[in-house]
Amino acid sequence: MTRVNVVLLLAVIASALYLVQVQYQSRRLISELERARAEGARLQTKQEQLQVERRAQATPQRVEGLARQQLAMRHASPAVTQYVAAPAGGKQ
């Protein structure tokens, strides 16, 4: 009878240690999950911020201003337009 009790005691101790290990792993994984969710929310906010900045950078007024300042471009008008005639009798 004492052998059965010893075996049962060892089984209870082993299951208790396994339970502690599983709870520790569970808490660790939940903690990692929460960190990943927080990082995902931070990245989502950053993406939205970058999209707003991209839209602000791509406004027609800004593009036109950069074209005028950095590329020295101007609106096409008949005074600055050059027309090229197609060669006679040939394909282009």
C-alpha positions in Angstrom: 0.0 0.0 0.0 2.8 2.4 0.7 4.3 1.8 -2.7 1.0 2.9 -4.3 1.0 6.0 -2.1 4.6 6.9 -3.1 3.8 6.4 -6.7 0.7 8.5 -6.4 2.6 11.2 -4.5 5.3 11.3 -7.3 2.6 11.5 -9.9 0.9 14.5 -8.1 4.3 16.2 -7.7 5.1 15.7 -11.4 1.7 17.0 -12.5 2.1 20.0 -10.2 5.5 20.8 -11.7 4.1 20.4 -15.2 1.2 22.7 -14.4 3.6 25.4 -13.1 5.6 25.1 -16.3 2.5 25.3 -18.5 1.2 28.4 -16.6 4.6 30.1 -17.0 4.7 29.4 -20.7 1.2 30.6 -21.0 1.9 33.9 -19.3 5.1 34.4 -21.4 3.2 33.8 -24.6 0.3 36.2 -23.5 2.9 38.8 -22.8 4.5 38.4 -26.2 1.1 38.6 -27.8 0.3 41.9 -26.1 3.7 43.3 -27.1 3.0 42.2 -30.7 -0.4 43.8 -30.7 1.0 47.1 -29.3 3.7 47.0 -32.0 1.0 46.4 -34.6 -1.0 49.3 -33.4 2.1 51.5 -33.4 2.9 50.5 -37.0 -0.7 51.1 -38.1 -0.6 54.6 -36.7 2.8 55.2 -38.4 1.4 54.0 -41.7 -1.6 56.3 -41.5 0.7 59.2 -40.6 2.9 58.4 -43.6 -0.1 58.2 -45.9 -1.2 61.6 -44.8 2.2 63.0 -45.4 2.4 61.4 -48.8 -1.0 63.0 -49.8 0.3 66.4 -48.6 3.5 66.0 -50.6 1.6 65.1 -53.8 -0.7 68.1 -54.0 -0.8 69.7 -57.4 0.3 73.1 -56.0 3.4 71.5 -54.5 4.3 69.6 -57.6 3.9 72.6 -59.7 6.0 74.7 -57.4 8.8 72.1 -57.4 8.6 71.9 -61.2 9.0 75.7 -61.4 11.8 76.0 -58.8 13.9 72.9 -59.2 13.3 72.0 -62.8 12.8 75.5 -64.2 9.6 74.3 -66.0 6.8 76.6 -67.2 3.4 76.2 -68.7 3.3 75.4 -72.4 2.0 78.2 -74.5 1.8 78.8 -78.3 4.8 81.2 -78.0 7.1 78.4 -76.6 5.6 75.5 -78.5 7.7 74.1 -81.4 5.9 72.0 -84.0 7.8 69.3 -85.9 6.5 68.3 -89.4 6.4 64.7 -90.3 8.8 63.6 -93.0 7.3 63.6 -96.5 6.1 60.3 -97.8 7.5 58.2 -95.0 6.3 56.5 -91.9 7.4 57.7 -88.5 
